[in-house]
Amino acid sequence: MAAGDSAHFHFTRPSGTGYTFRTTTPQGFDQTNSGTLDCSGALSVRATMDCGTPHRLRLILDNRSAASRTFTVAWPGRSGSPWTVTVPAGSGHNGLYWTVPDGTPYTFNVSSGSWSDTLSGTSGCGLDAGEPGMNSQTVLTTSTVIDGLGKAARSVRIPALAVTNDGTVLAAMDARVDGSYDLGGGTNDIRIAMARSTDGGATFSHPKIIASPPATSQGYGDPSILVDRETGKVFVFFTYSPRPGIGFWSSVPGDTSTTAPDNTHIRYITSTDDGATWSSPVDLNPQVRHPSWAGMFASSGHGIQLASGRLVQPIVYKAGGVDHASNIYSDDHGATWRNGTSAATGVNESKAVQRSTGRIAQNMRSNGGGNRWYATAPDVTAAFGTAWNSGLIDPACNGDEISYLRPARGAPSLTGVALHSNNAATDRTDLTVRVSRDDGASWPAHALLKPGAAGYSTMAVLADGSIGTLYEIGDTGGIVFTRFTLPWLES
């Protein structure tokens, strides 16, 4: 295999089949994974790294059965082994962790009744030794002929980014066919384009249209990607403008139907094959639009899944002439969606982050510019506290904040390590990334990703522990993907 490549092997076997895979290279890599194929999905275990200071190897136990289960975890040769953990029905446990240096080999033998699994590997964070700390590539430009469109778009904006359970990197964006206008402006011909990477962001496929409205006078824009880690299903949310002249600012309240002609709608498509193919759109107007709301749109970039399994997608809505940052959520893997509470007013696009305490922090763009604003709540359905000015400089632009968690099957764990990206300037320049190890209380390390012009940005943790950032350069400068490591950021 060439540097940066990946390979996937699939074997069709009945549930209950035992397996052992050993992977080696002449350079000394040697890793074994053993277990029993369990397609019921009731019990599972996975290992992950918390790459803050110190580095911790964490074991996550999931019990999706209808009864409480007791797990026995053995790490042969490790002091204190074995450990016994009881996990309530329908929940997970992430309290087993060990502070270890990178390069520590591990083997976990995990059992509960007749179920068992073995995990073996080597701890580590970031890219392999010798790889560059940061590199960039352009994913889409205004001269790229987009598959499904048959020509280039005059403006490409609004990046969205996520990584599927198998490590596929999905990069979506607006293809603004006739110009740089927002939804409702100009001809309103805006569509959702996507490029995929199956080699960890080393290369991307040629961009193609994945969501296009029935007529060119209708627009789909502002994509946001959300991965259900428990099912593997991928959602792409976007905003629908039914005709020219109907955008966020010009929408009117009242009609909550799927065919409402005078307000913006939130729609989504889904994929069950890591973004290779996509479903028809689902319109959420009847489920989430309140009759008193005027404009409404999905906050672009990405949504999140909480440790409880709840899916959360940030939105913006206007009620009584006031802009609100809020969320919609699903507790049934996206079958139905409901409204969360308003996080703050006088704000625009936002990102939801779950802290190590389980609380939700809403990181928000202020309509007035100046700085990023925050509000916190126990959950997206609970009342948020008074919003406060974070002191992080921001020019009223859509930035991002994510938890540092590698993509993996099962409900996400909790971590206090967070990453933040935005324009650290009074205008849309100097795209900067920061890292926090204390739940966003401080941001001691930062790095300049893109000096000069840069706009909206969004991030995702890649399968190897490095971080991907997708950002725009103005209306016509293109969409760029940058990959970097935590050590590079901290240096």
Buried (B, 14 or more C-beta within 10 A) or exposed (E): EEEBEBEEEEEEEEEEEEEEEEEEEEEEEEEBBBBBEBEEBBBBBBBBBBBBEEBBBBBBBBBBBEEEBEBBBBBEEBEEEBBEBEBEEBBBBBEBBBEBEBEBEBBBBBBBEEBBBBBBBBBBBBBEEEBEBBEEEEBBBBEBEBBBBEEBBBBBBBBBBBBBBBBBBBBBBBBBBBBBBBBBBBBBBBBBBBBBBBBBBBBBBEBBBBBBBEEBEBBBBBBBBBBBBBBBBBBBBBBBBBEBEBBBEBBEBBBBEBEBEBBBBBBBBBBEEBBEEBBEBBBBBEBBBEEEBBBBBBBBBBBBBBBBBBBBBBBBBBBEEEBBBBBBBBBEBBEEBEBBBBBBEBBBBBBBBBBBEEBBBBBBBBEEEBBBBBBBBEBBBEEBBEBEEBEBBBBBBBBBBBBBBBBBBBBBBBBBBBBBBBBBBEEBBBBBBBBBBBBBEEBEBBBEBBEEBBBBBBBBBBBBBBBBBBBBBBBBBBBBBBBBBBEBBEE
